Amino acid sequence: MPLADAATLDNTLGLPCRAERFIAATTRDDIRAALAMARRDEVPLNIVGGASNLVLAPTLPGVTLQVACDDWWWEAGDDQTILVYAQAGLSWHDLVTACVERGWWGIENLALIPGHVGAAPIQNIGAYGVELADVLEAVHVMYCDDGRDAVFSRDECEFAYRDSLFKRALAGRVVVTQVVLRLSRRPAPRMGYGDLAERVALHPEVRAIFDAVCAVRREKLPDPAVLGNAGSFFTNPVLEATHAGRLLQEYPAMPHFPQPNGRVKLAAGWLIERCGFKGTRWGAFGVHERQALVLVHFGGGDRQALLALADHIRDTVQQTFGVMLEREPRLMG
């Protein structure tokens, strides 16, 4: 049985948070024991990874479990593919870096996304035209109610834009313990998003795309170690084509991305910027000066003030464009 002590919980937003009982599980037995502890004592169970996509309350009651298993390994899938097995506690960016160093293609566009591997399938993380669902083979989980193991194939994960089965029907019911990715030995550059194509050669190596993505993210996004943030605070809205068409008639320069199902994705950052929020500050919080999609914490603030700012931005965008933004980070506690 792992020890469970009170602990201050670090998080990329820099919000003050104390967990009543905190367990960093370094083995599967530790995870199973933590789940059993929460059941036995009939207390809440909070599951955290790198705490990069969370808005935390000042106190987390019950048991807070952080999966800290961080090993990874690989095997040949066939002549052209590699199967990568990564435990949930591994840094996502460290995994991307290791794969790029070996010349494997598939997740180079997802460089510098903060957080741990275990959070990646929950959110179906994505960036620069690539989503985790594009390369995911399977997700291994442990059920909270009895500690049993299960494996979900990509189709069973019900992935959608920033969404998955683990965010809906299985939210709070399972702990992600491992993911399996299928990567390629064959070059497969994806450079159609943003200005990546302008930064790399016509036939780039995987390292060149990785470096370009890192450069773009560092130019546009604040480092959480320097300025507290949870990355994108809102998801990009996806509208029916008729609604998007009406907006485009009024705002022809509005960035928009037609989807395979006929709907249209808009850029939430553009909508927020058009409402005049970019670079503004309200007390301890504000909207980043280079990316309006990111809310930042200058220090000394609390969750209530952050959510009040987020609600004000959401309501203003809705009143201006008739588009309702959805919060991306999860509330906990």
Contacts in CASP RR format, 6 or more apart in sequence:
PFRMAT RR
TARGET T0000
AUTHOR 0000-0000-0000
METHOD contacts of the structure
MODEL  1
MPLADAATLDNTLGLPCRAERFIAATTRDDIRAALAMARRDEVPLNIVGG
ASNLVLAPTLPGVTLQVACDDWWWEAGDDQTILVYAQAGLSWHDLVTACV
ERGWWGIENLALIPGHVGAAPIQNIGAYGVELADVLEAVHVMYCDDGRDA
VFSRDECEFAYRDSLFKRALAGRVVVTQVVLRLSRRPAPRMGYGDLAERV
ALHPEVRAIFDAVCAVRREKLPDPAVLGNAGSFFTNPVLEATHAGRLLQE
YPAMPHFPQPNGRVKLAAGWLIERCGFKGTRWGAFGVHERQALVLVHFGG
GDRQALLALADHIRDTVQQTFGVMLEREPRLMG
1 33 0 8 1.000
1 37 0 8 1.000
2 23 0 8 1.000
2 24 0 8 1.000
2 25 0 8 1.000
2 30 0 8 1.000
2 33 0 8 1.000
2 34 0 8 1.000
3 23 0 8 1.000
4 21 0 8 1.000
4 22 0 8 1.000
4 23 0 8 1.000
4 34 0 8 1.000
4 37 0 8 1.000
4 63 0 8 1.000
5 21 0 8 1.000
5 22 0 8 1.000
6 18 0 8 1.000
6 19 0 8 1.000
6 20 0 8 1.000
6 21 0 8 1.000
6 22 0 8 1.000
7 18 0 8 1.000
7 19 0 8 1.000
7 22 0 8 1.000
7 64 0 8 1.000
8 16 0 8 1.000
8 17 0 8 1.000
8 18 0 8 1.000
8 19 0 8 1.000
9 17 0 8 1.000
9 18 0 8 1.000
9 19 0 8 1.000
9 22 0 8 1.000
9 48 0 8 1.000
9 51 0 8 1.000
9 56 0 8 1.000
9 60 0 8 1.000
9 64 0 8 1.000
10 51 0 8 1.000
11 17 0 8 1.000
11 50 0 8 1.000
11 51 0 8 1.000
11 52 0 8 1.000
11 54 0 8 1.000
11 56 0 8 1.000
12 50 0 8 1.000
12 51 0 8 1.000
12 52 0 8 1.000
12 114 0 8 1.000
12 115 0 8 1.000
12 224 0 8 1.000
12 228 0 8 1.000
12 229 0 8 1.000
12 230 0 8 1.000
12 231 0 8 1.000
13 54 0 8 1.000
13 55 0 8 1.000
13 56 0 8 1.000
13 224 0 8 1.000
13 228 0 8 1.000
13 229 0 8 1.000
13 230 0 8 1.000
13 297 0 8 1.000
13 306 0 8 1.000
13 329 0 8 1.000
14 228 0 8 1.000
14 297 0 8 1.000
14 299 0 8 1.000
15 55 0 8 1.000
15 56 0 8 1.000
15 58 0 8 1.000
15 297 0 8 1.000
15 301 0 8 1.000
15 302 0 8 1.000
15 303 0 8 1.000
15 306 0 8 1.000
16 58 0 8 1.000
16 300 0 8 1.000
16 302 0 8 1.000
17 56 0 8 1.000
17 57 0 8 1.000
17 58 0 8 1.000
17 59 0 8 1.000
17 60 0 8 1.000
18 58 0 8 1.000
18 59 0 8 1.000
18 60 0 8 1.000
19 46 0 8 1.000
19 59 0 8 1.000
19 60 0 8 1.000
19 62 0 8 1.000
19 64 0 8 1.000
20 59 0 8 1.000
20 60 0 8 1.000
20 61 0 8 1.000
20 62 0 8 1.000
20 63 0 8 1.000
20 64 0 8 1.000
21 37 0 8 1.000
21 43 0 8 1.000
21 62 0 8 1.000
21 63 0 8 1.000
21 64 0 8 1.000
22 64 0 8 1.000
22 66 0 8 1.000
23 30 0 8 1.000
23 34 0 8 1.000
23 37 0 8 1.000
23 63 0 8 1.000
23 64 0 8 1.000
23 65 0 8 1.000
23 66 0 8 1.000
24 66 0 8 1.000
24 68 0 8 1.000
25 31 0 8 1.000
25 33 0 8 1.000
25 34 0 8 1.000
25 65 0 8 1.000
25 66 0 8 1.000
25 67 0 8 1.000
25 68 0 8 1.000
25 69 0 8 1.000
26 68 0 8 1.000
26 69 0 8 1.000
27 69 0 8 1.000
28 69 0 8 1.000
28 142 0 8 1.000
28 177 0 8 1.000
31 65 0 8 1.000
31 67 0 8 1.000
31 69 0 8 1.000
31 142 0 8 1.000
31 175 0 8 1.000
31 177 0 8 1.000
32 142 0 8 1.000
32 147 0 8 1.000
34 45 0 8 1.000
34 63 0 8 1.000
34 65 0 8 1.000
35 45 0 8 1.000
35 65 0 8 1.000
35 142 0 8 1.000
35 144 0 8 1.000
35 147 0 8 1.000
35 175 0 8 1.000
36 147 0 8 1.000
37 63 0 8 1.000
38 44 0 8 1.000
38 45 0 8 1.000
38 62 0 8 1.000
38 63 0 8 1.000
38 65 0 8 1.000
38 144 0 8 1.000
39 144 0 8 1.000
39 145 0 8 1.000
41 62 0 8 1.000
41 63 0 8 1.000
43 61 0 8 1.000
43 62 0 8 1.000
43 63 0 8 1.000
44 60 0 8 1.000
44 61 0 8 1.000
44 62 0 8 1.000
44 63 0 8 1.000
44 333 0 8 1.000
45 62 0 8 1.000
45 63 0 8 1.000
45 65 0 8 1.000
45 144 0 8 1.000
45 172 0 8 1.000
46 60 0 8 1.000
46 62 0 8 1.000
46 63 0 8 1.000
46 64 0 8 1.000
46 65 0 8 1.000
46 332 0 8 1.000
46 333 0 8 1.000
47 64 0 8 1.000
47 65 0 8 1.000
47 66 0 8 1.000
47 67 0 8 1.000
47 172 0 8 1.000
47 175 0 8 1.000
48 54 0 8 1.000
48 64 0 8 1.000
48 65 0 8 1.000
48 66 0 8 1.000
48 332 0 8 1.000
49 66 0 8 1.000
49 67 0 8 1.000
49 88 0 8 1.000
49 89 0 8 1.000
49 115 0 8 1.000
49 116 0 8 1.000
49 118 0 8 1.000
49 119 0 8 1.000
50 66 0 8 1.000
50 89 0 8 1.000
50 114 0 8 1.000
50 115 0 8 1.000
50 116 0 8 1.000
50 119 0 8 1.000
51 115 0 8 1.000
52 114 0 8 1.000
52 115 0 8 1.000
52 119 0 8 1.000
52 224 0 8 1.000
52 230 0 8 1.000
52 231 0 8 1.000
53 115 0 8 1.000
53 119 0 8 1.000
53 123 0 8 1.000
53 230 0 8 1.000
53 231 0 8 1.000
53 328 0 8 1.000
53 329 0 8 1.000
53 330 0 8 1.000
54 230 0 8 1.000
54 329 0 8 1.000
54 330 0 8 1.000
54 331 0 8 1.000
54 332 0 8 1.000
55 230 0 8 1.000
55 303 0 8 1.000
55 306 0 8 1.000
55 307 0 8 1.000
55 329 0 8 1.000
55 330 0 8 1.000
55 331 0 8 1.000
55 332 0 8 1.000
56 303 0 8 1.000
56 332 0 8 1.000
56 333 0 8 1.000
57 303 0 8 1.000
57 331 0 8 1.000
57 332 0 8 1.000
57 333 0 8 1.000
58 302 0 8 1.000
58 303 0 8 1.000
59 333 0 8 1.000
60 332 0 8 1.000
60 333 0 8 1.000
61 333 0 8 1.000
65 175 0 8 1.000
67 87 0 8 1.000
67 88 0 8 1.000
67 89 0 8 1.000
67 116 0 8 1.000
67 118 0 8 1.000
67 175 0 8 1.000
67 176 0 8 1.000
67 177 0 8 1.000
68 89 0 8 1.000
69 87 0 8 1.000
69 88 0 8 1.000
69 89 0 8 1.000
69 90 0 8 1.000
69 177 0 8 1.000
70 87 0 8 1.000
70 89 0 8 1.000
70 90 0 8 1.000
70 91 0 8 1.000
71 87 0 8 1.000
71 90 0 8 1.000
72 84 0 8 1.000
72 85 0 8 1.000
72 86 0 8 1.000
72 87 0 8 1.000
72 90 0 8 1.000
72 95 0 8 1.000
72 98 0 8 1.000
73 84 0 8 1.000
73 85 0 8 1.000
74 82 0 8 1.000
74 83 0 8 1.000
74 84 0 8 1.000
74 85 0 8 1.000
75 82 0 8 1.000
75 83 0 8 1.000
75 85 0 8 1.000
76 82 0 8 1.000
76 83 0 8 1.000
77 83 0 8 1.000
77 182 0 8 1.000
79 185 0 8 1.000
80 184 0 8 1.000
80 185 0 8 1.000
80 186 0 8 1.000
81 182 0 8 1.000
81 183 0 8 1.000
81 184 0 8 1.000
81 185 0 8 1.000
82 102 0 8 1.000
82 104 0 8 1.000
82 182 0 8 1.000
82 183 0 8 1.000
82 184 0 8 1.000
82 185 0 8 1.000
83 137 0 8 1.000
83 180 0 8 1.000
83 181 0 8 1.000
83 182 0 8 1.000
83 183 0 8 1.000
84 95 0 8 1.000
84 99 0 8 1.000
84 104 0 8 1.000
84 180 0 8 1.000
84 181 0 8 1.000
84 182 0 8 1.000
84 183 0 8 1.000
85 178 0 8 1.000
85 179 0 8 1.000
85 180 0 8 1.000
86 95 0 8 1.000
86 117 0 8 1.000
86 178 0 8 1.000
86 179 0 8 1.000
86 180 0 8 1.000
86 181 0 8 1.000
87 117 0 8 1.000
87 177 0 8 1.000
87 178 0 8 1.000
88 116 0 8 1.000
88 117 0 8 1.000
88 118 0 8 1.000
88 175 0 8 1.000
88 176 0 8 1.000
88 177 0 8 1.000
88 178 0 8 1.000
88 179 0 8 1.000
89 116 0 8 1.000
89 117 0 8 1.000
89 118 0 8 1.000
90 116 0 8 1.000
90 117 0 8 1.000
91 115 0 8 1.000
91 116 0 8 1.000
91 117 0 8 1.000
92 110 0 8 1.000
92 113 0 8 1.000
92 114 0 8 1.000
92 115 0 8 1.000
92 116 0 8 1.000
92 117 0 8 1.000
92 119 0 8 1.000
92 120 0 8 1.000
92 125 0 8 1.000
93 111 0 8 1.000
93 112 0 8 1.000
93 113 0 8 1.000
93 114 0 8 1.000
93 115 0 8 1.000
95 107 0 8 1.000
95 117 0 8 1.000
96 107 0 8 1.000
96 108 0 8 1.000
96 110 0 8 1.000
96 111 0 8 1.000
96 113 0 8 1.000
96 210 0 8 1.000
97 111 0 8 1.000
97 210 0 8 1.000
99 106 0 8 1.000
99 107 0 8 1.000
99 108 0 8 1.000
99 183 0 8 1.000
100 108 0 8 1.000
100 111 0 8 1.000
100 206 0 8 1.000
100 207 0 8 1.000
100 210 0 8 1.000
101 207 0 8 1.000
103 185 0 8 1.000
103 205 0 8 1.000
103 206 0 8 1.000
103 207 0 8 1.000
104 183 0 8 1.000
104 184 0 8 1.000
104 185 0 8 1.000
104 206 0 8 1.000
105 183 0 8 1.000
105 184 0 8 1.000
105 185 0 8 1.000
105 186 0 8 1.000
105 187 0 8 1.000
105 188 0 8 1.000
105 189 0 8 1.000
105 206 0 8 1.000
106 130 0 8 1.000
106 134 0 8 1.000
106 135 0 8 1.000
106 183 0 8 1.000
106 184 0 8 1.000
106 188 0 8 1.000
107 130 0 8 1.000
107 132 0 8 1.000
107 135 0 8 1.000
107 181 0 8 1.000
107 183 0 8 1.000
108 206 0 8 1.000
108 207 0 8 1.000
108 209 0 8 1.000
108 210 0 8 1.000
108 213 0 8 1.000
109 126 0 8 1.000
109 127 0 8 1.000
109 128 0 8 1.000
109 129 0 8 1.000
109 130 0 8 1.000
109 190 0 8 1.000
109 193 0 8 1.000
109 196 0 8 1.000
109 209 0 8 1.000
109 213 0 8 1.000
110 125 0 8 1.000
110 126 0 8 1.000
110 127 0 8 1.000
110 128 0 8 1.000
110 130 0 8 1.000
110 132 0 8 1.000
110 213 0 8 1.000
111 210 0 8 1.000
111 213 0 8 1.000
111 214 0 8 1.000
111 217 0 8 1.000
112 213 0 8 1.000
112 214 0 8 1.000
112 217 0 8 1.000
112 218 0 8 1.000
113 120 0 8 1.000
113 125 0 8 1.000
113 126 0 8 1.000
113 127 0 8 1.000
114 224 0 8 1.000
114 231 0 8 1.000
117 178 0 8 1.000
117 179 0 8 1.000
118 176 0 8 1.000
118 177 0 8 1.000
118 179 0 8 1.000
119 125 0 8 1.000
119 176 0 8 1.000
120 132 0 8 1.000
120 179 0 8 1.000
121 132 0 8 1.000
121 136 0 8 1.000
121 139 0 8 1.000
121 157 0 8 1.000
121 159 0 8 1.000
121 164 0 8 1.000
121 166 0 8 1.000
121 176 0 8 1.000
121 179 0 8 1.000
122 164 0 8 1.000
122 166 0 8 1.000
122 167 0 8 1.000
122 176 0 8 1.000
123 162 0 8 1.000
123 163 0 8 1.000
123 164 0 8 1.000
123 167 0 8 1.000
123 328 0 8 1.000
124 131 0 8 1.000
124 132 0 8 1.000
124 133 0 8 1.000
124 157 0 8 1.000
124 159 0 8 1.000
124 160 0 8 1.000
124 161 0 8 1.000
124 162 0 8 1.000
124 163 0 8 1.000
124 164 0 8 1.000
125 131 0 8 1.000
125 132 0 8 1.000
126 132 0 8 1.000
126 162 0 8 1.000
127 213 0 8 1.000
127 217 0 8 1.000
128 190 0 8 1.000
128 192 0 8 1.000
128 193 0 8 1.000
128 194 0 8 1.000
128 196 0 8 1.000
128 213 0 8 1.000
128 216 0 8 1.000
129 190 0 8 1.000
129 192 0 8 1.000
129 193 0 8 1.000
130 190 0 8 1.000
131 159 0 8 1.000
131 161 0 8 1.000
132 159 0 8 1.000
133 154 0 8 1.000
133 157 0 8 1.000
133 159 0 8 1.000
135 181 0 8 1.000
135 182 0 8 1.000
135 183 0 8 1.000
136 154 0 8 1.000
136 157 0 8 1.000
136 159 0 8 1.000
136 179 0 8 1.000
136 180 0 8 1.000
136 181 0 8 1.000
136 182 0 8 1.000
137 153 0 8 1.000
137 154 0 8 1.000
137 180 0 8 1.000
137 181 0 8 1.000
137 182 0 8 1.000
138 151 0 8 1.000
138 152 0 8 1.000
138 153 0 8 1.000
138 154 0 8 1.000
138 179 0 8 1.000
138 180 0 8 1.000
139 151 0 8 1.000
139 152 0 8 1.000
139 157 0 8 1.000
139 166 0 8 1.000
139 176 0 8 1.000
139 178 0 8 1.000
139 179 0 8 1.000
139 180 0 8 1.000
140 149 0 8 1.000
140 150 0 8 1.000
140 151 0 8 1.000
140 176 0 8 1.000
140 177 0 8 1.000
140 178 0 8 1.000
140 179 0 8 1.000
140 180 0 8 1.000
141 149 0 8 1.000
141 150 0 8 1.000
141 151 0 8 1.000
141 152 0 8 1.000
141 166 0 8 1.000
141 170 0 8 1.000
141 174 0 8 1.000
141 175 0 8 1.000
141 176 0 8 1.000
141 177 0 8 1.000
142 148 0 8 1.000
142 149 0 8 1.000
142 150 0 8 1.000
142 174 0 8 1.000
142 175 0 8 1.000
142 177 0 8 1.000
143 149 0 8 1.000
143 150 0 8 1.000
143 173 0 8 1.000
143 174 0 8 1.000
144 172 0 8 1.000
144 173 0 8 1.000
144 174 0 8 1.000
144 175 0 8 1.000
145 173 0 8 1.000
149 177 0 8 1.000
150 174 0 8 1.000
152 165 0 8 1.000
156 165 0 8 1.000
157 164 0 8 1.000
157 165 0 8 1.000
157 166 0 8 1.000
158 164 0 8 1.000
158 165 0 8 1.000
158 168 0 8 1.000
161 235 0 8 1.000
161 236 0 8 1.000
161 238 0 8 1.000
161 265 0 8 1.000
162 235 0 8 1.000
162 328 0 8 1.000
166 174 0 8 1.000
166 176 0 8 1.000
187 203 0 8 1.000
187 205 0 8 1.000
187 206 0 8 1.000
189 200 0 8 1.000
189 203 0 8 1.000
189 204 0 8 1.000
189 206 0 8 1.000
189 209 0 8 1.000
190 209 0 8 1.000
191 197 0 8 1.000
191 200 0 8 1.000
191 204 0 8 1.000
191 209 0 8 1.000
194 216 0 8 1.000
195 216 0 8 1.000
196 209 0 8 1.000
196 212 0 8 1.000
196 213 0 8 1.000
196 216 0 8 1.000
199 212 0 8 1.000
199 215 0 8 1.000
199 216 0 8 1.000
200 208 0 8 1.000
200 209 0 8 1.000
200 212 0 8 1.000
201 208 0 8 1.000
219 290 0 8 1.000
220 290 0 8 1.000
220 291 0 8 1.000
221 229 0 8 1.000
221 231 0 8 1.000
221 288 0 8 1.000
221 290 0 8 1.000
221 291 0 8 1.000
221 294 0 8 1.000
222 228 0 8 1.000
222 229 0 8 1.000
222 288 0 8 1.000
222 290 0 8 1.000
222 294 0 8 1.000
222 296 0 8 1.000
224 230 0 8 1.000
224 231 0 8 1.000
227 288 0 8 1.000
227 296 0 8 1.000
227 297 0 8 1.000
227 298 0 8 1.000
228 296 0 8 1.000
228 297 0 8 1.000
228 299 0 8 1.000
229 288 0 8 1.000
229 294 0 8 1.000
229 295 0 8 1.000
229 296 0 8 1.000
229 297 0 8 1.000
230 295 0 8 1.000
230 328 0 8 1.000
230 329 0 8 1.000
231 293 0 8 1.000
231 294 0 8 1.000
231 328 0 8 1.000
231 329 0 8 1.000
232 268 0 8 1.000
232 293 0 8 1.000
232 294 0 8 1.000
232 328 0 8 1.000
233 293 0 8 1.000
233 294 0 8 1.000
233 295 0 8 1.000
233 310 0 8 1.000
233 327 0 8 1.000
233 328 0 8 1.000
233 329 0 8 1.000
234 268 0 8 1.000
234 269 0 8 1.000
234 272 0 8 1.000
234 293 0 8 1.000
234 310 0 8 1.000
234 313 0 8 1.000
234 314 0 8 1.000
234 325 0 8 1.000
234 326 0 8 1.000
234 327 0 8 1.000
234 328 0 8 1.000
235 268 0 8 1.000
235 325 0 8 1.000
235 326 0 8 1.000
235 327 0 8 1.000
235 328 0 8 1.000
236 265 0 8 1.000
236 266 0 8 1.000
236 267 0 8 1.000
236 268 0 8 1.000
236 269 0 8 1.000
237 265 0 8 1.000
237 266 0 8 1.000
237 268 0 8 1.000
237 271 0 8 1.000
237 323 0 8 1.000
237 324 0 8 1.000
237 325 0 8 1.000
237 326 0 8 1.000
238 259 0 8 1.000
238 263 0 8 1.000
238 264 0 8 1.000
238 265 0 8 1.000
238 266 0 8 1.000
239 247 0 8 1.000
239 263 0 8 1.000
239 264 0 8 1.000
239 265 0 8 1.000
239 266 0 8 1.000
239 323 0 8 1.000
240 263 0 8 1.000
240 264 0 8 1.000
241 262 0 8 1.000
241 263 0 8 1.000
241 264 0 8 1.000
244 256 0 8 1.000
244 263 0 8 1.000
244 264 0 8 1.000
244 266 0 8 1.000
245 264 0 8 1.000
247 254 0 8 1.000
247 266 0 8 1.000
247 321 0 8 1.000
247 323 0 8 1.000
248 254 0 8 1.000
248 256 0 8 1.000
251 274 0 8 1.000
254 266 0 8 1.000
254 267 0 8 1.000
254 270 0 8 1.000
255 266 0 8 1.000
255 267 0 8 1.000
255 270 0 8 1.000
256 264 0 8 1.000
256 265 0 8 1.000
256 266 0 8 1.000
256 267 0 8 1.000
257 264 0 8 1.000
257 265 0 8 1.000
257 266 0 8 1.000
258 264 0 8 1.000
258 265 0 8 1.000
259 265 0 8 1.000
266 323 0 8 1.000
268 293 0 8 1.000
268 317 0 8 1.000
268 325 0 8 1.000
269 291 0 8 1.000
269 292 0 8 1.000
269 293 0 8 1.000
270 292 0 8 1.000
271 317 0 8 1.000
271 320 0 8 1.000
271 321 0 8 1.000
271 323 0 8 1.000
271 325 0 8 1.000
272 278 0 8 1.000
272 287 0 8 1.000
272 292 0 8 1.000
272 293 0 8 1.000
272 313 0 8 1.000
272 317 0 8 1.000
272 325 0 8 1.000
273 292 0 8 1.000
274 320 0 8 1.000
274 321 0 8 1.000
275 313 0 8 1.000
275 316 0 8 1.000
275 317 0 8 1.000
275 320 0 8 1.000
277 287 0 8 1.000
277 292 0 8 1.000
277 313 0 8 1.000
277 316 0 8 1.000
278 287 0 8 1.000
278 288 0 8 1.000
278 289 0 8 1.000
278 292 0 8 1.000
279 286 0 8 1.000
279 287 0 8 1.000
279 288 0 8 1.000
279 289 0 8 1.000
279 292 0 8 1.000
280 286 0 8 1.000
280 287 0 8 1.000
281 287 0 8 1.000
281 298 0 8 1.000
282 305 0 8 1.000
282 309 0 8 1.000
282 312 0 8 1.000
283 298 0 8 1.000
283 301 0 8 1.000
283 305 0 8 1.000
284 297 0 8 1.000
284 298 0 8 1.000
284 299 0 8 1.000
284 300 0 8 1.000
284 301 0 8 1.000
284 302 0 8 1.000
284 305 0 8 1.000
285 295 0 8 1.000
285 296 0 8 1.000
285 297 0 8 1.000
285 298 0 8 1.000
285 301 0 8 1.000
285 305 0 8 1.000
285 306 0 8 1.000
285 309 0 8 1.000
286 295 0 8 1.000
286 296 0 8 1.000
286 298 0 8 1.000
286 309 0 8 1.000
287 294 0 8 1.000
287 295 0 8 1.000
287 296 0 8 1.000
287 313 0 8 1.000
288 294 0 8 1.000
288 295 0 8 1.000
288 296 0 8 1.000
295 306 0 8 1.000
295 309 0 8 1.000
295 310 0 8 1.000
295 313 0 8 1.000
297 306 0 8 1.000
310 327 0 8 1.000
313 325 0 8 1.000
314 324 0 8 1.000
314 325 0 8 1.000
314 327 0 8 1.000
317 323 0 8 1.000
317 324 0 8 1.000
317 325 0 8 1.000
318 324 0 8 1.000
318 325 0 8 1.000
END
